[in-house]
Protein backbone atom coordinates (compact mmCIF):
# COMPACT_ATOMS: atom_id res chain seq x y z
CA UNK A 1 0.00 0.00 0.00
CA UNK A 2 3.03 2.27 0.43
CA UNK A 3 3.50 2.47 -3.34
CA UNK A 4 -0.13 3.43 -3.93
CA UNK A 5 0.13 6.29 -1.44
CA UNK A 6 3.27 7.56 -3.16
CA UNK A 7 1.59 7.30 -6.56
CA UNK A 8 -1.51 9.14 -5.30
CA UNK A 9 0.57 11.99 -3.90
CA UNK A 10 2.59 12.17 -7.12
CA UNK A 11 -0.56 12.36 -9.27
CA UNK A 12 -2.13 15.02 -7.04
CA UNK A 13 1.09 17.02 -7.22
CA UNK A 14 1.17 16.70 -11.00
CA UNK A 15 -2.46 17.81 -11.31
CA UNK A 16 -1.79 20.76 -9.00
CA UNK A 17 1.27 21.72 -11.04
CA UNK A 18 -0.66 21.58 -14.30
CA UNK A 19 -3.48 23.66 -12.78
CA UNK A 20 -1.04 26.34 -11.61
CA UNK A 21 0.71 26.38 -14.98
CA UNK A 22 -2.60 26.68 -16.84
CA UNK A 23 -3.75 29.53 -14.59
CA UNK A 24 -0.43 31.32 -15.18
CA UNK A 25 -0.68 30.94 -18.96
CA UNK A 26 -4.21 32.32 -19.05
CA UNK A 27 -3.30 35.19 -16.72
CA UNK A 28 -0.35 36.14 -18.93
CA UNK A 29 -2.48 35.87 -22.07
CA UNK A 30 -5.09 38.17 -20.54
CA UNK A 31 -2.37 40.64 -19.54
CA UNK A 32 -0.85 40.52 -23.02
CA UNK A 33 -4.24 41.05 -24.66
CA UNK A 34 -4.84 44.10 -22.45
CA UNK A 35 -1.44 45.54 -23.35
CA UNK A 36 -2.04 44.99 -27.07
CA UNK A 37 -5.43 46.68 -26.79
CA UNK A 38 -3.83 49.64 -24.98
CA UNK A 39 -1.22 50.01 -27.71
CA UNK A 40 -3.88 49.85 -30.44
CA UNK A 41 -5.93 52.46 -28.58
CA UNK A 42 -2.95 54.77 -28.10
CA UNK A 43 -2.15 54.53 -31.81
CA UNK A 44 -5.75 55.35 -32.64
CA UNK A 45 -6.32 52.12 -34.50
CA UNK A 46 -9.71 50.47 -34.60
CA UNK A 47 -10.13 46.71 -34.42
CA UNK A 48 -10.47 46.35 -38.20
CA UNK A 49 -7.37 48.46 -38.85
CA UNK A 50 -5.38 46.58 -36.23
CA UNK A 51 -6.38 43.24 -37.72
CA UNK A 52 -5.41 44.38 -41.22
CA UNK A 53 -2.02 45.48 -39.91
CA UNK A 54 -1.51 42.08 -38.32
CA UNK A 55 -2.51 40.35 -41.56
CA UNK A 56 -0.11 42.51 -43.58
CA UNK A 57 2.68 41.74 -41.14
CA UNK A 58 1.97 38.00 -41.33
CA UNK A 59 1.88 38.15 -45.13
CA UNK A 60 5.23 39.95 -45.30
CA UNK A 61 6.73 37.35 -42.93
CA UNK A 62 5.45 34.57 -45.20
CA UNK A 63 6.89 36.31 -48.24
CA UNK A 64 10.28 36.56 -46.54
CA UNK A 65 10.16 32.88 -45.60
CA UNK A 66 9.30 31.70 -49.10
CA UNK A 67 11.34 34.32 -50.95
C-alpha positions as CSV (number, residue, x, y, z in Angstrom):
1,X,0.0,0.0,0.0
2,X,3.0,2.3,0.4
3,X,3.5,2.5,-3.3
4,X,-0.1,3.4,-3.9
5,X,0.1,6.3,-1.4
6,X,3.3,7.6,-3.2
7,X,1.6,7.3,-6.6
8,X,-1.5,9.1,-5.3
9,X,0.6,12.0,-3.9
10,X,2.6,12.2,-7.1
11,X,-0.6,12.4,-9.3
12,X,-2.1,15.0,-7.0
13,X,1.1,17.0,-7.2
14,X,1.2,16.7,-11.0
15,X,-2.5,17.8,-11.3
16,X,-1.8,20.8,-9.0
17,X,1.3,21.7,-11.0
18,X,-0.7,21.6,-14.3
19,X,-3.5,23.7,-12.8
20,X,-1.0,26.3,-11.6
21,X,0.7,26.4,-15.0
22,X,-2.6,26.7,-16.8
23,X,-3.8,29.5,-14.6
24,X,-0.4,31.3,-15.2
25,X,-0.7,30.9,-19.0
26,X,-4.2,32.3,-19.0
27,X,-3.3,35.2,-16.7
28,X,-0.3,36.1,-18.9
29,X,-2.5,35.9,-22.1
30,X,-5.1,38.2,-20.5
31,X,-2.4,40.6,-19.5
32,X,-0.8,40.5,-23.0
33,X,-4.2,41.0,-24.7
34,X,-4.8,44.1,-22.4
35,X,-1.4,45.5,-23.4
36,X,-2.0,45.0,-27.1
37,X,-5.4,46.7,-26.8
38,X,-3.8,49.6,-25.0
39,X,-1.2,50.0,-27.7
40,X,-3.9,49.9,-30.4
41,X,-5.9,52.5,-28.6
42,X,-3.0,54.8,-28.1
43,X,-2.2,54.5,-31.8
44,X,-5.7,55.4,-32.6
45,X,-6.3,52.1,-34.5
46,X,-9.7,50.5,-34.6
47,X,-10.1,46.7,-34.4
48,X,-10.5,46.3,-38.2
49,X,-7.4,48.5,-38.8
50,X,-5.4,46.6,-36.2
51,X,-6.4,43.2,-37.7
52,X,-5.4,44.4,-41.2
53,X,-2.0,45.5,-39.9
54,X,-1.5,42.1,-38.3
55,X,-2.5,40.4,-41.6
56,X,-0.1,42.5,-43.6
57,X,2.7,41.7,-41.1
58,X,2.0,38.0,-41.3
59,X,1.9,38.1,-45.1
60,X,5.2,40.0,-45.3
61,X,6.7,37.4,-42.9
62,X,5.4,34.6,-45.2
63,X,6.9,36.3,-48.2
64,X,10.3,36.6,-46.5
65,X,10.2,32.9,-45.6
66,X,9.3,31.7,-49.1
67,X,11.3,34.3,-51.0
